[in-house]
Amino acid sequence: MLARQRQAVILEEARRTGAVRVSDLVTRLGVSDMTVRRDLDVLAGRGLVEKVYGGATSVVGKSTDEPGFEAKSVRQRAQKEAIAELAATLVRPGTAIGISAGTTTWTLARALDAIPGLTIVTNSIQVADVLRGSTQPDRTVVLTGGVRTPSDALVGPVAVHSLRSLHLDAVFLGVHGMADGPGFTTPNLTESETDRALVEAGRKLVVLADHTKWGTVGISTIADLDEADVVVTDDGIPDDAKEILAERAGELMIAETAETDEAREA
């Protein structure tokens, strides 16, 4: 079993029971004490568990917790880049697309530079900054107005009003969390309303979310899982999540990360 597979098992068990013991995991996974502790260090470094004496506890964030853009931008970089590159293959030249706020969608914006003739609507200051530096002379960027959130999204009545008058070929949506039942969620009520308006403006919905988003639930639902035409995630997604997403969403695309097995073991 590879390191990422062990870590997925550990994380799933921690979320299911609330806590895990090193001794129990050694028996279950058939690995050494040091290997389990190293896996717990990795998960703790990602903010997914909290280490305690003899094991770790699940980290359950508040449904209204909203990290700032800079804090989120350093998390899961390899996964976000792989997701962005795969999602970019869905963008056709000459189309009109919407891109929501978020660090994964910001990474997508950087991957679109070679595609000509795009009209891009976004409520993200960070995404607009990236697109403004495009080398494509025929690119049009529309930044909605609104009130700025900690994640550098522009939200509220002004943003919603402008989005409801638009018709887009596809919308690329970043989310705070995804789970069976709550669907795709956000910790910000006003941002949820704006994101829903963006989703409604598009004929196709593509959700971008790395594997750590699975099981995270924000206070407000943006869309149900079955509203997504495509979900693009990475190869760290747990098997149970794969099954649910493959069944509920129109299509599940899994990006292979650039990490090597040796890097995962480190």
N, C-alpha and C positions, 0 to 999 in steps of 0.2 A: 504494500500500500504506500503510495506516494505521500509526501508531507502534506500537500494541500488536501488530499483525501482524508487523512487522519484528522486534520484541523477542522474539516467540515463535519466529521462525525462528533468531534469534541464539542464544537459550537452547537450543533443540533441537540446534543444531550444536555448541555448547559442551559439552553433555552427551554428545553422540555421540562427539566427537573429543577432548574434554578441554581444548581451547583454541581460540580464534578470533583471527584477525588483522584489524585494521582495514582494511588494504589489500584483503584477500580479500573482506570484507563489502561494501566500497564497490563492487567489481566485481559481486558476486552480487546485491546489492539495488538497484543503480543509483541510489544516493544519494550525497550528499557525505560527505567525511571527518568534518565537524562533526556531521552527522546521526547517523552511526554512533557517534561518541564520546558524543553525548547519549543515545543508546539504551543504551550500555554504562553510563553514569552511572546511569540509571534502574534497570537490572538490578542493578548493584552496590549501589545504595541499598536494594534489596529483599533483599539478601543472597543473590542467586541466582548471581552471578559475582563473581570477584575481578579487579579491573583490574590489568594489568601493562603494562610498556612495549610499545607497539605493538598491544595487544589486551586479551584477558581470558582467564582460566581458569575452568573449571567449579568450583563449590563443591559438594563431595560431603561432606555431613555424616556424622558417625558414626551408626551405626544405634541407638546408645543416647543420643544427644544429646536433651535434653529441656528446651527453654526454659521459663522460668517464665511464669505467666499474664500478668503485666504486660508482659513483653517481647513476647508474642504478640499482645496486645490492640491494639497500635498498628499491626500489619501488615495490609495489604489491607482497610482499614476499609470503603471504598466497596463492594468486592466482597462482604464479609461481610454488609453491610446489605442488599444486593440479594438475596443468597442467602436470608437470613433472611425477608425479606418474601415471597419466592416460596414457600419451604417452609411458611410459616404458612398459606398457602391450602390446604394438605393436612390441616390440623387441623380436626376437626369438633367443634362444641359437645357437651358431655356425654360425651366419650370419655376413656379412660385412656391416657396416653402416657408413654413413657420418654425422658429427655433425658440424654445423656452429658455428660461434662466437655469443655470446650474453649471457645475464644473465639467460634467461629462459632455453636455451640449456645447460648452465653450471649447472643449477639445475637438468636438466635431467641426465647429466653425473653422478651426485651423486646418482641418483636413479637406476642406472644400475649395481651396484656392485654385486648383487646376480646372475646376468645372466652370465653363463659360455660360453667360446669359442668364444667370440666376437673379431672381427677385426674392429677397429674404426679409421676412418680417420677424422682429424679435422684441421682446420686452426686457432683454438683458443688456445692461450697460457694458458688461465685459464682452459679451458676444459681439455687440456692435463695434466695439473698439478693435477686435480682431478683424472683422469683416471690412472695416474702413481701410485697413492696410492691404487689401487684396490687390493682386497684380492684374486682375481682370478689369478691363476698361468699361465693359458693358454690364457690370454688376450694379444692382439697385438694392440699397439697404434702407428699410423702414423701421425706425425705432419708435415704439409706442410711447406715449407720455405716461404719467402716473407717479405714485409715491414710491420712493426707494425703500427696499427691505434690506435686512442684514446680508442676504445673498445677492445683492445688487440687481434685484428684479424691480421693474416698474409695474406697479399694481394699482388697483382701484378703479373707480368709475370711468376715468379718462381712458385708461388702457382697455377696459372692457368695451366701451363704446366704439373705439376705433377698430377693435378686432371683430366686432359683430357685423361690420360692413364689408368684410373681406372674404374672399373665396380662394383657398390655397390648395395646391395639388397634394401637399403632404405636410404634416406637422411632426417635428422631432421633439419629443417631450422628455425632459429629465425629471426624476422624481426623488423624493426623500426616502420613500419606502414602498415596498410592494408585498402583499400577502394575500392568501386565499381568504376571501370574505371582504376585508376592507378595500382590496384592490390597490390602485396606485394612489399614494397619499402624500400630503405636505403638512408641515407643522404650522403653516401660516394660513389663516382663514381667508384673508384678502387675496393672497397669492393663488389660493385654490380657485376662487371665482374667476380670476384672470386667466388661469391655465385652462379652465373649462371653456371659456370663450375662445381661446386659441384652438383647443381641440375641435370645437364645433365648426371652426372656420375651415378645417382641412377635410379633404376627401379621404385621406389615409392617415392613420395614426401609427407612428413608430416610437416606441418607448425605449429609452436608453437607460440601463441600470446595471451597475456592477453587482456581483454576487452578495456583497455585504448589505445590499438594500433589502434582500429577502428576509421577511420576518419583522422588519421595522415598520411601525405604524404611526403615521402622523395624525393630527387631530381631524383633518378633513380629507375626504376622498375627491380626487380629481376625475378618475374614470375607473370603471370596473375592469377586471382582467380581460374579459371577453370583448371589450371595446377596442383593444389594441389589435391592429392588423399585423403588426410585427413587434416582437420584443427582442432587443439585442442586448445580450449579457455576455459574461465571460465564463471560461471553463472551470471557475471555482464554484459555480452554482451547485447546490446540493441536488442529489438525484431526485428527492421528493419534489423539489421546486421545479426541476426539469419536467417531470410528469405533469404537474399541475399547469404550468405555463404552456406546454405543448398541447394540452387538452383544451385550455380556455382561450388562449390567444390564437390569432389567425396563423401565425408562423413564429417559430422560435429560432433565432440565429445565435450561435454561440461562438464568440471570438476566442481564438487561441492566444494566450498571453505570450509575451516575449521571454518570460522567466524560464530558466532551465530547471530540470529536476534537481541539479546540484544546488542552485540558488534557493530553491524551495526548502531543501534540507538544511541549509545554513541557518 
